[in-house]
Every structure is written in C-alpha cells, then in structure tokens.
Amino acid sequence: MQYEKIYLKEGRPDVYLETYISDSLPNVTRKAILVIPGGGYGGVCADREGEPIALAFMPYGYNGFVLHYTVGRKEPYPAQLREVTLAIKHIKDNADKYGIDPDQLFVTGFSAGGHLTACAGVFWNRPEATEGLDIPYGYNKPRGIMPIYPVISMKGHGFSIKNLLCKDDPTKEETDYVSVDQHVSADSSPVFIVHSADDELVDARNSLDLAMAYANAGVPYEIHIFPHAQHGCALGNAITDMGNPNWNDPMIARWVEMAAYWAEHTCK
C-alpha cells in the first residue's frame, strides 16, 4: 500500500489529504473514495472515521483518500467546501498515478463530515466551490455521496453549523444557506444515507429530510435507518468501537458492503 500526505493550501499544515493506495495490479482500475471524518467542525476524528473507513472500502475495489479540513473556527464556510474541491481536483488530476477511474469518485463522511459530504454532492455547482480554480464545469461533482449519521441543517446539530459559520448567532438566512436539504436539485449527486433511529446527538430526521428532498428532486437515493447505534459508530464493528458496545452492531456494520453495492449498481 502507498501512503502520502498531500498539503492542499499553502501555509495551512492542518489542511491535507492522506492517500491509501493499493499496490497496482495488471488491468485493474479502482474507484476512489474520499473520506471526510466528523468532529462537529471543531476537530477531525480521523482515528475512527478516517483511515479505518478508507481501508474498509479497499476490498470493494476502491483506493482511499482522507480529508483533513478547516475546523475550530479558523475560517468560515465556504473554506471547507473549497477544500473538498481541492481534494477532488488533486485526486482526479492524478488518476493515473493513483490507479483510479476519475469518473468513479465517491465521497463519504460522518456527522459534521457527513454535512460536508452532502455539501460536496449538492453545492458542487455553487460559485464559491470553484472560485479561482481553473477546472472544467462539473469536475468537482462526485459520482455519488454517502453521508453517514449526517448533520444536515441547523435543526440537526446547531453547534456544528455555528462552528462552520464561525459565529454563535448566525442569521436564519446564513443557516438556511448551508442547510443542505433546502438546496437539493436535479443536478445533485445520487446519495446513500445511513443513520440510527436512536442517535442521541444528531436526530435521524436530518437524514429523512435529506432523503425527502432527494425524492422531491427525482434524484436517486437510498436510505437505511437502523434501530440502534450510538452516534459516532463509524464502521460499527470491533475495528472502530474502542471497547464501547454501543458502537458495535452487526446490522449497521454492513453499511460499507451495502454502500459499495449501491455505488456499483445505482451510480453506473
């Protein structure tokens, strides 16, 4: 496996991409999965929602990339959206090096990283996503997105949205602008959503609102609401549960396999 750390913004050592690239095989081209860990836009939980996720997708034919993005109120939105664009541009520009099909790039993310994942699939065509970047229209649009127990709006986890906007008293106009369910359109990337009904931190209605917005827009979507899993369950198995039984559930642990099947059969 090949590992690299790619810095995406000059003077910002905290904004970078980690690569997890399988050794090449003759006549094998892989998909790409960009992983965006959560952390409430206050941190990046890459230990559980980064590398383990990238590695979990490898058996399904993916090379993985983990994004470390702006958090901690260092810079407000749209900095994070532009960093996703920079990550996608780097991956696609280096498709031959990484042995991936640039047209088969997917994004998955967790909690606040799930919000940013949803932004990647819905806000890709906003001017601020590509401002100052010399890329073709649509180059930053993922083939599909996989938000996992995502924050979607101010209703979901107001603290995350406040961190994203770098203010404790954002206006309704500001929060509506980054509430992804309000902006889904026919141009949005297809979506695969996972949540648990008893998520104690981010209400599952975030995911239901997103799915309903997709249904109204006529864009392909798949949603799985599992009955039990504590927020932050990541892979839902012993690899990421850290000894916490509430982060280990054999049903929700199937989500990577299910997501890979969805990507293969829905996002052709």
C-alpha positions in Angstrom: 0.0 0.0 0.0 1.2 3.5 -0.8 0.7 6.3 1.7 1.2 10.0 1.1 0.3 13.3 2.8 -0.7 16.0 0.3 -1.0 19.6 1.6 -3.8 21.4 -0.2 -3.4 25.0 0.9 -0.2 27.0 1.2 0.6 27.9 4.8 -2.0 25.6 6.2 -0.4 22.4 7.5 -3.8 21.4 9.0 -5.5 21.1 5.6 -4.3 18.0 3.8 -5.2 14.8 2.1 -4.0 11.3 3.2 -3.8 8.7 0.5 -4.3 4.9 0.9 -3.4 3.3 -2.4 -3.4 -0.4 -3.1 -0.4 -1.8 -4.9 -1.2 -1.9 -8.6 -2.4 -5.0 -10.4 -2.3 -5.5 -14.2 -5.5 -4.3 -15.9 -7.1 -3.2 -12.6 -8.5 0.3 -12.3 -10.2 1.2 -9.0 -12.8 3.6 -7.8 -11.9 6.4 -5.5 -13.4 7.1 -2.1 -12.9 10.5 -0.4 -13.5 10.1 3.3 -14.4 13.1 5.4 -14.3 12.5 9.2 -16.6 14.2 11.6 -15.9 16.3 14.7 -18.6 19.0 14.8 -16.5 21.3 12.7 -14.4 21.7 15.9 -12.0 18.8 15.2 -11.3 16.0 12.7 -11.9 12.5 14.1 -9.7 10.7 11.7 -8.6 8.0 14.1 -12.0 6.3 13.8 -13.7 7.9 10.9 -10.7 8.3 8.6 -8.1 5.6 7.9 -10.3 2.7 9.0 -13.0 3.8 6.6 -10.6 4.2 3.7 -9.2 0.7 4.4 -12.7 -0.8 4.7 -13.5 0.2 1.1 -10.4 -1.3 -0.4 -11.7 -4.9 -0.7 -14.6 -3.5 -2.8 -12.3 -2.0 -5.4 -11.6 1.5 -4.0 -8.5 3.5 -3.3 -9.0 5.8 -0.3 -8.3 9.4 0.5 -8.9 11.1 3.9 -9.5 14.8 4.0 -8.3 16.9 6.9 -10.2 20.2 6.5 -10.6 23.6 8.3 -12.1 23.2 11.7 -12.0 25.1 15.1 -13.4 28.3 13.7 -10.2 29.1 11.9 -12.0 30.1 8.7 -15.8 30.1 7.9 -17.7 28.4 5.1 -17.1 28.2 2.2 -13.5 27.4 3.1 -14.4 23.7 3.8 -16.4 23.4 0.5 -13.4 24.7 -1.5 -11.1 22.3 0.3 -13.3 19.4 -0.9 -13.0 20.8 -4.4 -9.2 21.0 -4.0 -9.1 17.4 -2.8 -11.3 16.1 -5.7 -9.2 18.1 -8.2 -6.0 16.6 -6.8 -7.4 13.0 -6.9 -8.7 13.4 -10.5 -5.6 15.2 -11.8 -3.5 12.3 -10.5 -5.9 9.5 -11.5 -3.2 7.6 -13.4 -0.8 7.8 -10.5 -3.4 6.5 -8.1 -4.8 3.9 -10.5 -8.4 5.2 -10.3 -11.1 6.0 -12.7 -11.7 9.7 -12.3 -15.3 9.3 -13.3 -15.9 7.0 -10.4 -15.1 9.2 -7.4 -17.4 8.9 -4.4 -17.4 10.9 -1.1 -18.4 9.6 2.3 -18.4 11.4 5.6 -19.6 11.3 9.2 -21.7 13.6 11.3 -20.3 17.1 10.5 -18.2 15.4 7.9 -21.5 14.0 6.6 -22.7 17.6 6.3 -19.6 18.4 4.2 -20.1 15.3 2.2 -23.7 16.3 1.4 -22.4 19.8 0.5 -20.0 18.2 -1.9 -22.9 16.5 -3.7 -25.4 19.3 -3.6 -23.3 22.5 -3.6 -20.7 21.5 -6.2 -22.1 24.0 -8.7 -22.1 27.0 -6.4 -19.6 29.7 -7.5 -17.8 29.6 -4.2 -16.9 25.9 -4.6 -14.6 26.6 -7.5 -13.8 30.3 -7.4 -10.3 31.0 -8.6 -9.7 27.4 -9.6 -9.1 26.5 -13.3 -11.3 23.4 -13.6 -13.9 22.3 -16.1 -17.6 22.7 -15.0 -18.6 19.6 -13.1 -15.1 18.4 -12.5 -15.7 18.6 -8.7 -19.0 16.8 -8.8 -18.8 13.4 -7.1 -20.3 10.3 -8.8 -22.2 9.7 -5.6 -22.2 10.7 -1.9 -22.5 8.6 1.2 -23.3 10.7 4.3 -23.3 8.7 7.5 -25.3 9.9 10.5 -25.0 13.4 9.0 -25.7 16.8 10.3 -27.9 18.4 7.5 -29.3 21.6 8.9 -29.3 23.8 12.0 -32.0 21.5 13.3 -29.6 18.7 13.3 -26.7 19.9 15.5 -26.7 23.7 15.8 -23.2 23.7 17.4 -21.7 22.2 14.2 -23.3 24.8 12.0 -22.2 27.6 14.3 -18.7 26.3 14.1 -18.9 26.1 10.3 -20.1 29.7 10.1 -17.6 30.8 12.9 -20.3 32.6 14.9 -22.6 31.9 17.8 -25.5 33.9 16.5 -25.8 33.2 12.7 -28.9 34.6 11.0 -31.6 32.4 9.6 -30.5 33.4 6.1 -27.0 32.2 6.9 -28.1 28.8 8.4 -30.6 28.2 5.6 -27.8 28.7 3.0 -25.8 25.8 4.5 -28.9 23.6 5.3 -28.3 21.0 2.5 -31.9 19.7 2.4 -33.2 23.1 1.3 -31.0 23.1 -1.9 -31.2 19.6 -3.4 -31.9 19.8 -7.1 -31.9 17.6 -10.2 -28.1 18.4 -10.5 -27.3 16.8 -7.1 -25.2 13.7 -6.9 -27.0 10.5 -6.0 -27.0 9.7 -2.3 -26.7 6.7 0.1 -27.6 7.6 3.6 -27.1 5.7 6.9 -28.4 6.7 10.3 -29.8 5.2 13.5 -33.2 5.9 14.9 -32.0 6.4 18.4 -29.0 8.6 17.6 -28.7 10.7 20.7 -26.7 13.6 19.2 -27.9 14.1 15.6 -31.6 13.3 15.1 -32.3 10.8 12.3 -34.8 13.3 10.9 -31.7 15.0 9.4 -31.3 12.0 7.1 -35.0 11.7 6.5 -35.2 15.4 5.5 -32.3 14.9 3.0 -33.9 11.7 1.6 -37.2 13.5 1.1 -35.5 16.4 -0.6 -33.9 13.9 -3.0 -37.3 12.2 -3.6 -38.8 15.6 -4.4 -36.0 16.4 -6.8 -36.2 13.0 -8.6 -32.5 12.1 -7.9 -31.6 8.5 -7.0 -31.3 7.9 -3.2 -31.1 5.0 -0.8 -31.6 5.4 3.0 -31.1 3.0 5.9 -32.4 3.9 9.3 -31.2 1.2 11.8 -33.0 0.9 15.1 -29.9 1.1 17.4 -26.5 2.6 17.2 -24.8 5.4 19.3 -23.7 8.4 17.3 -20.2 8.0 16.1 -20.3 4.3 15.5 -18.1 4.6 12.4 -17.7 1.1 11.0 -20.0 -0.4 13.7 -17.6 -3.2 14.5 -14.6 -4.0 16.7 -12.2 -2.1 14.5 -13.7 1.3 15.5 -15.7 0.6 18.6 -12.9 1.2 21.1 -14.5 -1.2 23.5 -17.8 0.6 23.5 -20.6 -1.9 22.9 -22.9 0.9 21.8 -20.6 1.5 18.8 -20.7 -2.2 17.7 -23.8 -3.5 15.9 -23.7 -6.4 13.3 -26.5 -4.8 11.3 -25.1 -1.3 10.9 -21.6 -2.9 10.4 -22.9 -4.0 6.9 -23.1 -0.4 5.7 -19.8 -0.4 3.7 -20.8 -3.5 1.8 -24.2 -2.0 1.1 -22.8 1.3 0.0 -20.3 -0.4 -2.3 -23.2 -2.4 -3.9 -25.2 0.8 -4.2 -22.4 2.5 -5.9 -21.8 -0.4 -8.3 -25.5 -0.7 -9.3 -27.0 2.7 -8.9 -24.2 5.0 -9.9 -23.1 3.5 -13.2 
